[in-house]
Amino acid sequence: MVILSPRFVRSFRRTTPSAPVLALTNSALLAFADILFNPFLIAVVIYFLGGETWKIALPLTMSGLAWSLSVPLRSLLARIAPPGRYLATATGVIRTGAAAYIAWLGYFAKDIPSPIRLADLLLICFGVYVAASALNLATTRGLIAASNPGVSALPLFRLQRIVTGLCAVAGAIVALYALRSPELIFYKNIGVIFLLGAVATAAATWFQFMTTVAATRAAIPVAQSRGGVVRALGNPAIRRLLGFRFLNGLSTLTDPFLLIYGFQQLNFSLFYAAAAIATYAGGQTVASLLLPAWVHRHGPRSNLLTASLLRFLGITLILTVPVFAETSLYTDRFDTSWQATLVFTGAFAFLGISAFAQATGGQRYIADVVSPADRNTSTVLTNLVLAIIACAPLLGAFLIEQYDVKTTITIALVLSFAGFAANGLLFDPSPKPVRRHGAWRHRREPRRAA
């Protein structure tokens, strides 16, 4: 949560007239780079390099841990010293260096003695990249907020969602075009993707350096009230939210292996893996444009219900489409598996919408059921639960070693249905008023009397 000092905002506006454009450009480039360094794509690369099952699960695990733990870590750093340009500069440089080394691995992989060694180096660099990006997020939002003429930055954040969503889709299209080859060739497809991601990351860091100083000085750490953890855990609405997020989050144990399941069952090429990632990004973009207004109108509980339902439907399609493609009902009507592959990749749109809806609905739910003094503490507790859930893909890797991918996805399907059912335990912080029977007659009587 960022509170802005009007004095710093006014000075920022005077000294940097083009700050809004620079801030939006920074966000757009980061969105473009993040989709090219997508954890789903990294997991597919590790799979083709012959990495072990638990290594395939690591990209999504590291991404989830980095983004969830960054909130408590930033709160801890804010207690020690206010966030400043040194932290912003350090995380920006580290992120750019990690992206550059990933691009080097993509172009000069022939110097690596073995594919397993290449996979290990790629995982290390990706972990550094997502950790630095997560810690740098507060700085990015701070400079966007400080670039606004007034203290309220909501219109600029709405524009940011549109711009970043379009750039993420553009990055997915680039990956789609680069992965037309039926096989993984580092120097021709993966190398190009990683190189473009590194260039976008370096350019975003440069735009951040143009506007970081005033923005990070404008960020003031929020004061924490004593006993906030006890009060947050004593709130039954928060306890139910934590239980719902934990149960629903367990269904992510198979997320790194969903595309691999498609490779094994439908035998599709890397092009369709990129199409699934593009569909996922497109779903998040559509959700970012429509769901905020939906949450404002219908409340966060319906948003969380929609998120869990869409996740259940997405996993159901991913599990059943390859099975249906083997039946006589499908083979008698279609000669190839292209139609089934199209539905399989389209199911990732449900997962993308669900991921964004979970985050949006959870934040609004906390804002509605918790007092302002305890919201930051409740957010930290929620992110700690999400950090635990981020390790679920490692559990999925263990289950795959014991059984197979299909059985593990079936377990994830059951867990997603349980999460959908658990939505009924959440409080409705914005209930609709109940009208009594015949109330319309009482409203019409004064009109007749007049």
C-alpha positions in Angstrom: 0.0 0.0 0.0 1.5 3.4 -1.1 0.7 6.7 0.6 1.9 9.7 -1.3 3.1 13.0 0.1 1.5 15.9 -1.8 4.7 17.9 -1.5 6.8 15.2 -3.2 4.1 14.7 -5.8 4.1 18.4 -6.7 7.9 18.6 -6.9 7.9 15.4 -9.0 5.4 16.9 -11.4 7.4 20.1 -11.7 10.7 18.5 -12.3 9.5 15.7 -14.7 6.7 16.8 -17.0 6.9 13.6 -19.0 6.7 11.4 -16.0 3.3 9.7 -16.8 4.5 8.7 -20.2 7.8 7.4 -18.8 6.0 5.5 -16.0 3.6 3.8 -18.4 6.4 3.0 -20.8 8.2 1.3 -18.0 5.2 -0.8 -17.1 4.5 -1.7 -20.7 8.1 -2.9 -21.3 8.0 -5.0 -18.1 4.8 -6.6 -19.1 6.3 -7.5 -22.5 9.4 -8.9 -20.9 7.5 -10.9 -18.2 5.4 -12.7 -20.8 8.6 -13.7 -22.7 10.1 -15.0 -19.4 6.8 -16.7 -18.5 7.2 -19.5 -15.9 5.0 -21.8 -18.1 7.5 -21.3 -21.0 10.5 -21.8 -18.7 8.9 -25.1 -17.5 8.4 -26.3 -21.1 12.1 -25.5 -21.8 13.2 -27.4 -18.7 11.1 -30.3 -19.9 12.7 -30.4 -23.3 16.1 -30.1 -21.8 15.5 -33.3 -19.9 15.1 -31.8 -16.5 13.7 -33.8 -13.6 10.1 -33.5 -12.6 10.7 -31.3 -9.6 12.8 -29.0 -11.7 9.9 -28.6 -14.1 7.8 -27.5 -11.1 10.4 -24.9 -9.9 9.6 -22.0 -12.3 6.1 -21.6 -11.1 7.1 -22.3 -7.5 9.8 -19.6 -7.6 7.5 -17.1 -9.3 4.7 -17.7 -6.7 7.2 -17.5 -3.8 8.7 -14.3 -5.1 5.5 -12.4 -5.6 3.8 -13.5 -2.4 6.8 -13.0 -0.1 7.7 -9.6 -1.6 4.8 -8.0 0.2 5.9 -9.0 3.8 9.6 -8.4 2.8 8.8 -4.9 1.7 6.9 -4.2 4.9 9.9 -5.4 6.9 12.3 -3.2 4.9 9.9 -0.3 5.4 10.2 -0.7 9.2 14.0 -0.5 8.9 14.3 2.3 6.4 11.9 4.0 3.9 12.2 2.5 0.4 14.5 4.7 -1.6 16.3 4.9 -4.9 19.1 2.6 -3.7 16.7 -0.4 -3.4 15.1 0.5 -6.7 18.4 0.8 -8.4 19.8 -2.4 -7.0 16.7 -4.5 -7.9 16.6 -2.9 -11.4 20.2 -3.7 -12.1 20.0 -7.3 -10.7 16.8 -7.9 -12.8 18.5 -6.6 -16.0 21.6 -8.7 -15.3 19.6 -11.9 -14.8 17.6 -11.2 -18.0 20.9 -10.6 -19.9 22.4 -13.9 -18.7 19.2 -15.8 -19.7 19.5 -14.3 -23.2 23.2 -15.3 -23.2 22.2 -18.9 -22.3 19.7 -18.9 -25.2 22.2 -17.7 -27.8 25.4 -19.4 -26.6 24.0 -22.6 -25.2 26.5 -24.6 -27.3 29.2 -23.6 -24.8 27.3 -25.4 -22.0 28.6 -29.0 -21.6 25.2 -30.7 -21.1 21.5 -29.9 -21.3 21.0 -30.6 -17.6 23.7 -28.0 -16.7 21.9 -25.5 -19.0 18.6 -26.2 -17.3 20.2 -25.6 -13.9 21.7 -22.3 -14.9 18.4 -21.2 -16.5 16.5 -22.0 -13.3 19.0 -20.0 -11.2 18.8 -17.0 -13.4 15.0 -17.1 -13.6 14.8 -17.3 -9.8 17.0 -14.1 -9.5 14.9 -12.4 -12.2 11.5 -13.0 -10.6 12.8 -12.1 -7.1 14.2 -8.8 -8.3 11.0 -8.1 -10.3 8.8 -8.7 -7.2 10.8 -6.4 -5.0 10.9 -3.8 -7.7 7.1 -3.8 -8.1 6.4 -1.3 -5.3 8.9 1.1 -6.9 7.1 0.8 -10.2 3.7 1.5 -8.7 5.2 4.3 -6.7 6.5 6.1 -9.7 3.2 5.6 -11.6 1.3 7.1 -8.6 3.8 10.0 -8.1 3.6 10.9 -11.8 -0.1 11.8 -11.4 -0.8 15.5 -10.9 -3.0 14.7 -7.9 -2.7 12.3 -5.0 -5.3 9.9 -6.5 -3.7 7.8 -9.3 -6.7 5.6 -10.1 -7.2 6.9 -13.7 -3.5 6.3 -14.4 -3.6 2.8 -13.0 -6.6 2.0 -15.2 -4.7 3.2 -18.2 -1.7 1.1 -17.0 -3.9 -2.0 -17.0 -4.9 -1.4 -20.6 -1.4 -0.7 -21.8 0.3 -3.5 -19.9 -2.4 -6.0 -21.0 -1.9 -5.1 -24.7 1.9 -5.4 -24.4 1.6 -8.7 -22.7 -0.6 -10.0 -25.6 2.0 -8.5 -28.0 4.8 -10.4 -26.2 2.7 -13.6 -26.4 2.3 -13.1 -30.2 6.0 -12.7 -30.5 6.6 -16.0 -28.7 3.9 -17.6 -30.9 5.7 -16.4 -34.0 9.1 -17.5 -32.8 8.0 -21.0 -31.8 6.7 -22.1 -35.2 9.4 -24.6 -35.3 8.3 -28.1 -34.3 11.4 -28.6 -32.1 13.2 -26.6 -29.5 16.2 -24.8 -31.1 17.9 -22.4 -28.7 19.7 -20.4 -31.4 16.6 -19.9 -33.6 13.5 -19.6 -31.4 14.2 -19.6 -27.6 17.3 -17.5 -28.1 15.3 -14.8 -29.9 12.6 -14.9 -27.3 15.1 -14.5 -24.4 17.0 -11.8 -26.3 13.9 -9.7 -26.8 12.9 -10.2 -23.2 16.4 -9.0 -22.1 16.2 -5.9 -24.3 12.7 -5.0 -23.0 13.9 -5.5 -19.4 17.0 -3.2 -19.9 14.8 -0.5 -21.6 12.3 -0.7 -18.7 15.1 -0.3 -16.2 16.3 2.8 -18.1 12.9 4.4 -18.0 12.7 3.6 -14.3 16.0 5.3 -13.6 14.5 8.4 -15.3 11.8 8.7 -12.8 12.7 6.7 -9.7 14.1 9.3 -7.3 11.1 11.4 -6.7 8.7 8.4 -6.8 10.5 6.4 -4.2 10.8 9.5 -2.0 7.1 9.9 -2.3 6.4 6.4 -0.9 5.9 6.4 2.9 5.7 3.2 4.9 2.3 2.6 6.4 2.3 2.6 10.2 1.5 -0.8 11.7 -0.9 -1.0 14.7 -0.1 -3.2 17.6 -1.9 -6.5 17.9 -2.8 -6.4 14.2 -2.0 -10.1 13.6 -4.2 -11.2 16.6 -7.1 -9.1 15.4 -6.8 -10.3 11.8 -6.8 -13.9 12.9 -9.7 -13.2 15.2 -11.8 -12.0 12.3 -13.8 -15.0 11.1 -14.0 -13.4 7.6 -10.2 -13.4 7.3 -9.9 -16.9 8.6 -12.4 -18.1 6.0 -10.6 -16.2 3.3 -7.3 -17.8 4.3 -8.9 -21.3 4.2 -10.5 -20.6 0.9 -7.3 -19.4 -0.7 -5.4 -22.4 0.7 -7.9 -25.0 -0.5 -8.3 -23.4 -3.9 -4.6 -22.8 -4.3 -3.8 -26.5 -3.8 -5.3 -27.1 -7.2 -2.3 -25.3 -8.8 -0.1 -28.4 -8.1 -0.4 -29.4 -11.7 0.0 -26.0 -13.4 3.6 -26.6 -14.6 2.6 -29.9 -16.1 -0.6 -28.9 -18.0 1.3 -28.2 -21.2 3.4 -31.3 -20.8 0.2 -33.3 -20.5 -0.8 -31.8 -23.9 2.6 -32.8 -25.4 2.1 -36.3 -24.2 -1.6 -36.8 -25.1 -2.2 -34.6 -28.1 1.4 -34.6 -29.5 1.1 -30.9 -30.4 4.1 -28.8 -31.2 5.7 -25.8 -29.4 3.5 -23.5 -31.5 0.5 -24.7 -29.5 2.3 -24.3 -26.2 2.9 -20.6 -27.2 -0.7 -20.4 -28.2 -1.7 -21.6 -24.8 0.5 -18.9 -23.2 -1.0 -16.3 -25.5 -4.5 -17.4 -24.6 -3.6 -17.2 -20.9 -2.2 -13.6 -21.3 -5.3 -12.7 -23.3 -7.6 -13.9 -20.6 -5.7 -11.9 -18.0 -6.0 -8.8 -20.2 -9.7 -9.2 -20.7 -10.1 -9.8 -16.9 -8.1 -6.6 -16.1 -10.5 -4.5 -18.2 -13.8 -6.0 -17.1 -13.4 -7.4 -13.5 -12.7 -4.2 -11.6 -16.1 -2.8 -12.6 -17.7 -6.2 -11.9 -16.2 -6.3 -8.3 -17.4 -2.7 -7.7 -21.0 -3.6 -8.8 -21.4 -7.2 -7.4 -18.9 -7.4 -4.6 -15.7 -9.5 -4.1 -17.4 -12.7 -3.1 -19.1 -13.2 -6.5 -15.7 -12.4 -8.1 -14.0 -15.1 -6.1 -16.8 -17.5 -6.9 -16.3 -16.8 -10.7 -12.6 -17.3 -10.3 -12.9 -20.7 -8.7 -15.6 -21.7 -11.2 -13.5 -20.8 -14.2 -10.5 -22.6 -12.8 -12.6 -25.7 -12.3 -13.9 -25.5 -15.9 -10.4 -24.9 -17.3 -8.9 -27.9 -15.5 -11.9 -30.0 -16.6 -11.4 -29.2 -20.2 -7.6 -29.8 -20.0 -8.2 -33.2 -18.5 -11.1 -34.4 -20.6 -10.3 -33.1 -24.1 -7.3 -35.5 -24.7 -9.5 -38.4 -23.5 -12.4 -37.4 -25.7 -10.0 -37.1 -28.7 -9.3 -40.8 -28.4 -13.0 -41.9 -28.5 -14.8 -43.1 -31.7 -17.2 -40.2 -31.4 -14.3 -37.8 -32.1 -12.2 -39.9 -34.5 -15.3 -40.7 -36.7 -15.8 -37.0 -37.3 -12.3 -35.5 -37.4 -9.2 -36.9 -39.0 -6.7 -34.9 -36.9 -6.4 -33.7 -33.3 -6.3 -30.1 -34.4 -9.8 -29.3 -33.1 -9.1 -30.9 -29.8 -5.8 -29.0 -29.5 -7.7 -25.8 -30.2 -10.1 -26.4 -27.3 -7.2 -27.5 -25.1 -5.3 -24.3 -25.6 -8.5 -22.2 -25.2 -8.9 -23.6 -21.7 -5.9 -21.6 -20.6 -8.1 -18.4 -21.0 -10.2 -19.7 -18.1 -7.0 -20.1 -16.0 -5.8 -16.6 -16.9 -9.1 -15.0 -16.0 -9.2 -17.0 -12.8 -5.7 -15.9 -11.7 -6.5 -12.2 -12.1 -10.0 -12.6 -10.5 -8.5 -14.3 -7.5 -6.1 -11.4 -6.9 -8.6 -8.7 -7.5 -11.4 -10.3 -5.4 -9.0 -11.1 -2.5 -7.8 -7.5 -2.3 -11.3 -6.1 -2.4 -12.6 -8.6 0.2 -9.8 -7.6 2.7 -10.6 -3.9 2.1 -14.3 -4.6 2.9 -14.1 -6.8 5.9 -11.1 -5.4 7.7 -10.6 -2.0 9.4 -8.1 0.3 7.7 -5.6 -0.1 10.5 -5.4 -3.9 10.0 -5.6 -4.2 6.2 -1.9 -4.3 5.7 -1.5 -7.0 8.4 -4.3 -9.0 6.8 -2.6 -8.6 3.4 0.7 -9.9 4.8 -1.1 -13.0 6.3 -2.8 -13.7 3.0 0.5 -13.5 1.1 2.1 -15.9 3.6 -0.6 -18.4 2.9 0.0 -17.8 -0.9 3.7 -18.5 -0.3 2.8 -21.9 1.2 0.5 -22.6 -1.7 3.3 -21.6 -4.1 5.1 -24.9 -3.1 2.1 -26.9 -4.4 3.8 -27.7 -7.8 6.5 -29.6 -5.9 3.8 -31.7 -4.3 2.4 -32.2 -7.9 5.9 -33.3 -9.0 6.0 -35.9 -6.2 2.5 -37.2 -7.1 3.6 -37.5 -10.8 6.6 -39.6 -9.8 4.3 -41.9 -7.8 1.5 -42.1 -10.3 1.2 -40.2 -13.6 0.3 -36.8 -14.9 -3.3 -37.7 -15.7 -4.0 -38.9 -12.1 -2.4 -35.8 -10.6 -4.6 -33.5 -12.8 -7.6 -35.5 -11.6 -6.5 -34.8 -8.0 -6.2 -31.1 -8.9 -9.7 -31.2 -10.4 -11.1 -32.5 -7.2 -9.3 -29.8 -5.2 -10.5 -27.1 -7.5 -14.1 -28.3 -7.0 -13.6 -28.3 -3.3 -12.3 -24.7 -3.5 -15.3 -23.7 -5.6 -17.6 -25.2 -2.9 -15.7 -23.5 -0.1 -16.6 -20.1 -1.6 -20.0 -20.6 0.1 -18.3 -20.1 3.5 -17.1 -16.6 2.7 -18.9 -13.6 4.1 -20.6 -11.3 1.7 -19.3 -7.9 2.6 -21.7 -6.1 0.3 -25.1 -7.9 0.6 -28.0 -6.7 -1.6 -30.9 -5.1 0.3 -33.9 -7.5 0.7 -37.2 -6.0 -0.3 -40.3 -6.9 1.6 -43.2 -8.5 -0.2 -45.5 -5.8 -1.5 -43.1 -2.9 -0.9 -43.7 -1.6 -4.4 -47.3 -0.7 -3.4 -46.1 1.5 -0.5 -43.8 3.3 -3.0 -46.7 4.1 -5.3 -49.1 5.4 -2.7 -47.2 8.8 -2.2 -47.2 9.3 -5.9 -51.0 8.8 -6.1 -51.6 11.2 -3.2 -49.5 13.8 -4.9 
